[in-house]
Amino acid sequence: MQQDVPTNPHYTREEWLRLIGETPPPLRALIRALAETHRAALADHFYRHMLATDEGRQFLDHDTVNTRLRHSMQHWLVELFRCDGEADIDAAIAHQRHVGEVHARIHLPVHLMTRGARQLRQQLYRLLAAQDLPRQALTRAHAYVCETIDLAMELMNAAYTRSTARQTRTEEAYRHYALGQNLSLERERQRASLLDWSQNVLFSLHLHDASAPLPSLGRSEFGMWLSHKAEVIFERSDELEQIEAQLERVDSIVLPRLQQAADAGQRRLRSRELQETLDEIHFLLGTLFDRHVEVENGRDALTRLLNRRFLPAVLSREIQLHQRSQQQFGVLLIDLDHFKAINDTHGHEGGDRVLQQAAQLITACVRAGDFVFRYGGEEVLVVLVELGHDDLMRIAETLRGRFEAQAFTVTNGLEIRVSVSIGVALHDGHPDYQYLIGRADDALYRAKRGGRNRVVDAGAMA
Ligand SMILES: Nc1nc2c(ncn2[C@@H]2O[C@H](COP(=O)(O)OP(=O)(O)OP(=O)(O)O)[C@@H](O)[C@H]2O)c(=O)[nH]1
């Protein structure tokens, strides 16, 4: 991988040496003395700002600040402005990297540190301004303070990014390991443990002391699995959040109500409420596992096209290839016209069948090296590699014509006609893939507005 110049520590080391060389020693001595004398006040100021925001308090509490961090910050400041030669700089560089790695481990957001650094720069400027320095010296000293802190932040952020990327890879590997476990077995196990738990509740309710608390779902085998393993396997998803919300509801509302039921009639009613909530959890759990198998296969279950989750990876890679070798590529955003009317007339099932046939038609028109994604309900995004503008337009027009010519079967052998509108965008060198999709989307919008069943070229738009 190419090394980004500013994050290269050798480059930073040279910069730091140059900065020291360019700053008159008496000014550096003054700044060092100010940092040493006011280190406690500066550290207090930094943490006061951190702890003033909810976000900052999420990461730090007063005790940690008072017992450990205030001292570390003072040490950091003094070390930074004591740097005088190569040996000092090497030690300071190593220290900044270490701090960046620690911040990555605790997931301290980079912007919080940047905000803190800004506070420090401001405070140091106030201290300098109170020194009665000639204007030019004040400017020079201020620049030295700012650049030194910036160099430290640059090193910290580079280490932070490296460390975070490493962590992400490890977490991903762990997720794959978790996935490697037999998922259908896991699914059955979790179903069974939910069932076990509900039987336990009923057992406690009927046979035990009625005042004893009912077993909590959150603390059950299932609850433990949900809080410790499910997120690793499935990542955050709507279903997972809904299951967590239901679980919370069971423990805080449904169970206490069940326990407080005054008579057999009320107990029956509330048992039913519990059963309904559990049915809902079972349903969500099933969806979670189903969807997961689908996502891991990388294919959309209905159309067998690629899942759009992988679109960023594919487009980013194509953009990189373009940057390296100038290979052209582009995208077609294809939308079936009046699809709602197809659903309305032939039912959702009829619409689904059209989508499947459309997916087959599109796949048959492109090469093995191209990518076909199900982009939305009735939208398909095609990435055409190693092709220029004219080829993109030609393929788009061929596709449009094939749709026009083909009969689509809905139900009971009934055939209908379906047309498509297509937005075409050739990658124009912009590094953000979302921009490319946006251009194709604008072109598609024009195709729809222009009457549908047509191809519009993003490049030709005013
Ligand atoms: N059968 C089926 N319908 C879907 C699916 N996904 C989305 N849809 C439907 O696709 C329809 C899209 O309708 P609209 O976005 O209003 O657009 P349209 O009717 O195609 O009209 P234009 O795009 O303006 O030509 C909606 O009715 C969705 O419910 C699916 O997987 N299967």
PDBQT file of the ligand as one rigid body, heavy atoms in Angstrom, charges set to zero:
ROOT
HETATM    1  N1  LIG A 501     -43.384  -7.476  -5.900  1.00  0.00    +0.000 N 
HETATM    2  C1  LIG A 501     -42.462  -6.722  -5.346  1.00  0.00    +0.000 A 
HETATM    3  N2  LIG A 501     -42.645  -5.392  -5.317  1.00  0.00    +0.000 NA
HETATM    4  C2  LIG A 501     -41.692  -4.622  -4.771  1.00  0.00    +0.000 A 
HETATM    5  C3  LIG A 501     -40.506  -5.179  -4.227  1.00  0.00    +0.000 A 
HETATM    6  N3  LIG A 501     -39.742  -4.166  -3.752  1.00  0.00    +0.000 NA
HETATM    7  C4  LIG A 501     -40.426  -3.014  -4.004  1.00  0.00    +0.000 A 
HETATM    8  N4  LIG A 501     -41.586  -3.281  -4.626  1.00  0.00    +0.000 N 
HETATM    9  C5  LIG A 501     -42.621  -2.338  -5.078  1.00  0.00    +0.000 C 
HETATM   10  O1  LIG A 501     -42.135  -1.553  -6.140  1.00  0.00    +0.000 OA
HETATM   11  C6  LIG A 501     -42.986  -0.414  -6.251  1.00  0.00    +0.000 C 
HETATM   12  C7  LIG A 501     -42.175   0.774  -6.683  1.00  0.00    +0.000 C 
HETATM   13  O2  LIG A 501     -43.062   1.780  -6.964  1.00  0.00    +0.000 OA
HETATM   14  P1  LIG A 501     -42.664   3.279  -7.253  1.00  0.00    +0.000 P 
HETATM   15  O3  LIG A 501     -41.349   3.591  -6.597  1.00  0.00    +0.000 OA
HETATM   16  O4  LIG A 501     -43.834   4.128  -6.880  1.00  0.00    +0.000 OA
HETATM   17  O5  LIG A 501     -42.378   3.364  -8.763  1.00  0.00    +0.000 OA
HETATM   18  P2  LIG A 501     -43.069   2.760 -10.037  1.00  0.00    +0.000 P 
HETATM   19  O6  LIG A 501     -44.502   2.369  -9.808  1.00  0.00    +0.000 OA
HETATM   20  O7  LIG A 501     -42.157   1.685 -10.550  1.00  0.00    +0.000 OA
HETATM   21  O8  LIG A 501     -43.082   4.006 -10.975  1.00  0.00    +0.000 OA
HETATM   22  P3  LIG A 501     -41.849   4.673 -11.733  1.00  0.00    +0.000 P 
HETATM   23  O9  LIG A 501     -40.592   4.168 -11.121  1.00  0.00    +0.000 OA
HETATM   24  O10 LIG A 501     -42.033   6.121 -11.504  1.00  0.00    +0.000 OA
HETATM   25  O11 LIG A 501     -41.963   4.278 -13.153  1.00  0.00    +0.000 OA
HETATM   26  C8  LIG A 501     -43.623  -0.231  -4.873  1.00  0.00    +0.000 C 
HETATM   27  O12 LIG A 501     -45.002  -0.429  -4.995  1.00  0.00    +0.000 OA
HETATM   28  C9  LIG A 501     -42.995  -1.313  -4.034  1.00  0.00    +0.000 C 
HETATM   29  O13 LIG A 501     -43.903  -1.870  -3.110  1.00  0.00    +0.000 OA
HETATM   30  C10 LIG A 501     -40.362  -6.592  -4.254  1.00  0.00    +0.000 A 
HETATM   31  O14 LIG A 501     -39.373  -7.172  -3.787  1.00  0.00    +0.000 OA
HETATM   32  N5  LIG A 501     -41.355  -7.316  -4.827  1.00  0.00    +0.000 N 
ENDROOT
TORSDOF 0
